């Protein structure tokens, strides 16, 4: 199969290029970052650097560009996509790309696909992938995609583009807001270095998430916070919850805090079966994090004893 990847030099574009190359597909790599895309193409067989004008001959076109670049990419593609050609968008928003596809790619069979993982993933195995078909042709394409990725271990969920964006307000926006608040608060204490020196499980897991999302993911999450329709209501709900617990803490209300923690824990346990093994999963994550020590002392311990100096 011939597959064109728009944004091939980016993180997800190059990730899918490597996956699809390994599976034997011929690739057309399109990206404005010429040096990077040429290096990528040079590292793989059955692969060449291409331009937008070349994509009409591909069996499938994959758009793997940042959210803000999706509509310009579709506008550029509009003159080159043929009737019935499969076009897949991988961005983290689905409502806006769907509308853009209807405007610029009416001849194509368009499908929104959201891989719920980053470029650090080793494979599709164990990861969620959301598909957002809207009509018969896109549902047929979604079924083909599902048949292709499920045997590779992906868990597929299908929903409408608008429903996807509503759910992403919980999946992506709440963690993004929480880690931003965590970072601002903990930096404000002036005790981060000292806290990391003596930190336990909870802080290590929380800081790994915080630093990852605000580092590697800063462009994505800031864009989503500004673009997802449900973002303002989610932010208001989070602000209300924070104010509620802040009052309990200021009042020294131990009984109130215990009651809240107990009630929330029970409710989570009743609606999410994964809550039952959360403690074990947290320690499994910590064991993985220990491969990346956070202090010179821990790093030295992880590397083991060194040979004596001959100096």
Buried (B, 14 or more C-beta within 10 A) or exposed (E): EBBBBBBBBBBBBBBBBBBBBEEEBBBBBBBEEEEBBBEBBEEBEEBEBBEBEBBBEBEBBBBBBBBBBBBEBBEBBBEBBEEEBBBBBBBBBBBBBBEBBEEBBEEBBBBBBBBBBBBEBEEBEEBBBBBBBBEEBBBBBBBEBBEEBEEEEBBBBBBBBBBBBBBBBEBBBBBBBBBBBBBEEBEEEEEBEEEBEEBEBEBBBBBBBBBBBBEBBEEBBEBBBEBBEBBEEBBEBBEEEEEEEEEBEEEEEEEBBEEBEEEEEEEEEEEEEEBEEEEEEBEEBBEEBEEEBBEEEBEEEEEEEEEEEEE
